[in-house]
Structure formats: structure tokens, C-alpha cells
Amino acid sequence: MTQITAMFVMLVLYGVLPAAGLYLGYRGIKKVTAPKMLAYKAMPQLGYIPEKSLPVDVKAALTQINEKGEKLRLIYGDTNNDGKIDDSDAVNETYITIQNLMDKHVPEAVADYRRLHDLDVGNGALADTTKIKHSDITGKEALLDILGTINTQFNELLNASYHQDGQKLLATNRYLQQRFDNPTVKTDTQLLNTTKIERIEKL
């Protein structure tokens, strides 16, 4: 082993490997100790917010909105029923409204609540206990009212979609029953028999 090779091995063993170990250890500890963030597929804008910074009932309301919003996006956005929303789908007003609620209104409402919450330098209970001036509700109650309104609207949209699709099924069933109970188009066998009878009559 030459002197240069020996120096290179020493550099790797006593320089690079310990530095890499320290870096990976630091990243691992940081990842373990980092607060868990909100993760909502339909509302990725909330991903910067630690879970612990929101009350349990607020997170429960957000979870419901996330689940229903994801369903509604597909119902009203995937107009060609190919399982994805892309440029080939026709955008309608209902879909835009749903997207605005999840992309803009919900994140803004949560951000407003967190600002109220952060105003209290003590235990952070200001937004949960203090009534807003000229109102009879707290900041937390105001946020829950907003989320409740959106949740109710999403329920109505899901309900409307259910009945609309149900009516389509009923209409399809009525059409098929009429089609096969009273066929108006002759089958190949019927056409063949009719042709034979016509030939015999001509003879």
C-alpha cells in the first residue's frame, strides 16, 4: 500500500465516515423530535401547521371536510369518468366552488384562528375562551362555525349527487325493461323466417 493510498483510507475512516454518521444521526434525531404536521390530501396548504397547535374538535372537522372534499372533487371534476382530473375534464361552477373552499377559505380561516391563538403569550387560551368584540362567540367557536357551514354544504352536495346518480340508474332500468319487454327490432332468426315465408308466398 502506497503512502497516498494509506492517507486516503485514513481520510475516509477518520474523516468522511464519522462526519456522515454525525450528519445522519442529526437528521434522524431532528426527524424524530420534529412536531407532526397536518396531512390532508385535499388541503395540502395546511401541511405547514403542527397537529398540536389545533384543538381536537377543529382537527376532527377538518378531517371530515378533507374526506368529503376529496370525494366531491372526483364527482364534479372527473367529468369523463377516467379516474383522474385533467385537461380533458370539463370544469363547472360547482367544482370551482369546492376547490376554492379547500384551497383558499379553509386555510385562511385556520390561519386567522392561529393568529388569534398566538396573540396570547401565556397559555394560548385567548382564542378558545375570550368572546370576540360585538359577538357572543370565541375565535375557536367562529372557526368551528365556518367549518360546520362548509361541512353541511359538502353533505348537501354529496346528497344531491347520490340522488342524481340514483335517478340515472332508475332511468336506465326503465329503458332496459321497455327495450327487452317490448322489442321493436327483429332478431336475425325472425328476419330469416320472415324472408322464407315471403319466398314461399311468391312461389
C-alpha positions as CSV (number, residue, x, y, z in Angstrom):
1,M,0.0,0.0,0.0
2,T,1.5,3.3,-1.0
3,Q,1.6,6.3,1.2
4,I,-1.1,8.1,-0.8
5,T,-3.5,5.2,-0.6
6,A,-2.9,4.9,3.1
7,M,-3.7,8.6,3.6
8,F,-6.9,8.2,1.5
9,V,-8.0,5.3,3.6
10,M,-7.3,7.2,6.8
11,L,-9.2,10.2,5.5
12,V,-12.3,8.0,4.8
13,L,-12.1,6.1,8.1
14,Y,-11.4,9.1,10.4
15,G,-12.9,12.0,8.4
16,V,-15.7,11.1,6.0
17,L,-17.4,8.2,7.8
18,P,-17.6,10.0,11.2
19,A,-18.9,13.2,9.5
20,A,-21.5,11.2,7.6
21,G,-22.5,9.4,10.8
22,L,-22.9,12.6,12.7
23,Y,-25.0,14.2,9.9
24,L,-27.3,11.1,9.6
25,G,-27.7,11.0,13.4
26,Y,-28.6,14.7,13.5
27,R,-31.1,14.2,10.7
28,G,-32.6,11.2,12.5
29,I,-32.9,13.0,15.8
30,K,-34.4,16.0,14.1
31,K,-37.0,13.9,12.3
32,V,-38.0,12.0,15.5
33,T,-38.3,15.1,17.6
34,A,-40.0,17.3,14.9
35,P,-43.7,18.0,15.6
36,K,-46.1,16.1,13.5
37,M,-47.7,18.3,10.8
38,L,-51.3,18.2,9.5
39,A,-51.6,16.0,6.4
40,Y,-54.8,16.4,4.4
41,K,-54.7,15.2,0.8
42,A,-57.5,17.6,-0.4
43,M,-56.0,20.5,1.5
44,P,-52.2,20.4,1.2
45,Q,-51.9,24.1,2.1
46,L,-52.4,23.1,5.8
47,G,-49.3,20.9,5.8
48,Y,-47.1,23.5,7.5
49,I,-49.3,23.5,10.7
50,P,-48.3,21.3,13.6
51,E,-51.1,19.0,14.7
52,K,-50.7,20.0,18.4
53,S,-51.4,23.6,17.5
54,L,-55.1,22.9,16.8
55,P,-57.8,21.6,19.2
56,V,-59.2,18.1,18.7
57,D,-62.6,19.2,17.6
58,V,-61.1,21.5,14.9
59,K,-58.9,18.7,13.6
60,A,-62.0,16.4,13.5
61,A,-63.9,18.9,11.5
62,L,-61.0,19.4,9.1
63,T,-60.7,15.6,8.7
64,Q,-64.4,15.4,7.7
65,I,-64.1,18.2,5.2
66,N,-60.9,16.6,3.7
67,E,-62.7,13.3,3.2
68,K,-65.8,14.7,1.7
69,G,-63.9,17.3,-0.4
70,E,-61.8,14.6,-2.0
71,K,-64.9,12.7,-3.0
72,L,-66.6,15.8,-4.3
73,R,-63.6,16.8,-6.4
74,L,-63.8,13.5,-8.2
75,I,-67.6,13.6,-8.6
76,Y,-67.7,17.1,-10.0
77,G,-64.2,17.3,-11.5
78,D,-63.8,14.0,-13.2
79,T,-66.5,14.6,-15.8
80,N,-65.2,11.9,-18.2
81,N,-65.0,9.2,-15.5
82,D,-61.5,8.2,-16.2
83,G,-60.5,8.2,-12.5
84,K,-58.4,11.4,-12.7
85,I,-58.9,15.2,-13.1
86,D,-57.0,16.7,-16.0
87,D,-57.4,19.0,-19.0
88,S,-59.8,16.6,-20.7
89,D,-62.4,17.2,-18.0
90,A,-65.0,19.9,-18.3
91,V,-64.7,22.4,-15.4
92,N,-68.0,23.5,-13.9
93,E,-69.0,26.1,-11.3
94,T,-69.6,23.6,-8.5
95,Y,-66.1,22.1,-8.9
96,I,-64.5,25.6,-8.8
97,T,-66.5,26.4,-5.6
98,I,-65.3,23.2,-4.0
99,Q,-61.7,23.9,-4.9
100,N,-61.9,27.5,-3.6
101,L,-63.3,26.3,-0.3
102,M,-60.5,23.8,0.2
103,D,-57.6,25.8,-1.4
104,K,-58.5,29.2,0.0
105,H,-61.3,29.6,2.5
106,V,-60.5,26.7,4.9
107,P,-56.7,27.5,5.1
108,E,-57.4,31.2,5.6
109,A,-59.9,30.5,8.4
110,V,-57.4,28.2,10.1
111,A,-54.6,30.9,9.7
112,D,-56.9,33.6,11.2
113,Y,-57.6,31.3,14.2
114,R,-53.9,30.6,14.7
115,R,-53.1,34.3,14.7
116,L,-55.7,34.9,17.4
117,H,-54.3,31.9,19.3
118,D,-50.7,33.3,19.0
119,L,-51.7,36.7,20.4
120,D,-51.9,35.2,23.9
121,V,-48.3,35.0,25.1
122,G,-49.4,32.9,28.1
123,N,-51.1,29.5,27.7
124,G,-52.7,30.3,24.3
125,A,-56.3,30.1,25.6
126,L,-57.3,33.6,24.4
127,A,-58.9,32.3,21.2
128,D,-60.7,29.5,23.0
129,T,-62.1,31.4,25.9
130,T,-62.4,35.1,25.1
131,K,-65.5,36.4,23.2
132,I,-64.9,38.4,20.1
133,K,-66.0,42.0,20.5
134,H,-69.5,42.7,19.3
135,S,-70.3,39.0,19.2
136,D,-71.1,36.2,21.6
137,I,-68.6,33.6,20.3
138,T,-64.9,32.9,20.8
139,G,-62.3,32.6,18.0
140,K,-62.5,28.9,18.2
141,E,-66.2,28.8,18.0
142,A,-66.1,31.1,15.0
143,L,-63.7,28.7,13.2
144,L,-65.9,25.8,14.1
145,D,-68.9,27.6,12.7
146,I,-67.1,28.2,9.4
147,L,-66.0,24.5,9.2
148,G,-69.5,23.4,10.1
149,T,-71.1,25.5,7.4
150,I,-68.6,24.0,4.8
151,N,-69.3,20.5,6.1
152,T,-73.0,21.0,5.8
153,Q,-72.6,22.3,2.2
154,F,-70.5,19.3,1.3
155,N,-73.2,17.0,2.8
156,E,-75.8,18.6,0.6
157,L,-73.6,18.2,-2.5
158,L,-73.0,14.6,-1.7
159,N,-76.7,14.0,-1.1
160,A,-77.6,15.7,-4.4
161,S,-75.0,13.7,-6.3
162,Y,-76.4,10.5,-4.8
163,H,-80.0,11.2,-5.8
164,Q,-78.9,12.4,-9.3
165,D,-76.9,9.2,-9.9
166,G,-79.8,7.2,-8.5
167,Q,-82.2,8.8,-10.9
168,K,-79.9,7.9,-13.8
169,L,-79.9,4.2,-12.6
170,L,-83.7,4.2,-12.4
171,A,-83.9,5.8,-15.9
172,T,-81.5,3.2,-17.3
173,N,-83.5,0.4,-15.7
174,R,-86.8,1.7,-17.2
175,Y,-85.2,2.0,-20.6
176,L,-83.9,-1.6,-20.5
177,Q,-87.2,-3.0,-19.3
178,Q,-89.1,-1.3,-22.1
179,R,-86.4,-2.4,-24.6
180,F,-86.4,-6.1,-23.7
181,D,-90.0,-6.5,-22.6
182,N,-91.3,-4.9,-25.9
183,P,-88.6,-5.4,-28.5
184,T,-89.1,-3.4,-31.6
185,V,-86.1,-4.6,-33.6
186,K,-86.4,-8.1,-35.1
187,T,-83.7,-10.6,-34.3
188,D,-81.7,-12.4,-37.1
189,T,-83.9,-15.5,-36.7
190,Q,-87.1,-13.5,-37.0
191,L,-85.8,-11.8,-40.2
192,L,-84.7,-15.1,-41.7
193,N,-88.1,-16.7,-41.0
194,T,-89.9,-13.7,-42.5
195,T,-87.8,-13.9,-45.6
196,K,-88.6,-17.6,-46.0
197,I,-92.3,-17.0,-45.7
198,E,-92.2,-14.2,-48.3
199,R,-90.4,-16.5,-50.7
200,I,-92.9,-19.3,-50.2
201,E,-95.8,-16.9,-50.8
202,K,-94.3,-15.7,-54.0
203,L,-94.0,-19.3,-55.3
